[in-house]
Amino acid sequence: FLRRMNKVKEGNADKGKDIFNAQCASCHSMTAMSTGPPLQGVYGAKIAANGDFGYSGALKGKAKLKWDDKNLDKWLAKPTGFAPGNKMGFAGIEKKQDRLDLITYLKANA
């Protein structure tokens, strides 16, 4: 028998914006410093690169990496799994498609 695989579709930036507004905007803005750093331009940038924000040692330890599809997906799925000891109080986004949509939105605002 053939097993049905859960294929993830392409990301949708409009849905990603909705996810951003629902799950990220309470602490992040795209353009202004808030509880968290602004996220416009984060896609493709080095991790913990905004010099105006006080990142945790956990994220500073990842500073040689970039926020690409792989790293953003791991971070958004479970921030404590990607960078144990980070300061972001967010459990993560369970659905892969929701993460892909959010990443697509961040890419559109890079």
Buried (B, 14 or more C-beta within 10 A) or exposed (E): EEEEEEEEEEBBBEBBBBBBEEBBBEEBBBEEEBEBBBBEBBBEBEBBBBEEEEBBEBBEBBEEBBBBBEBBBBBBBBBBEBBEEBBBEBEBBEEBBBBBBBBBBBBEBE
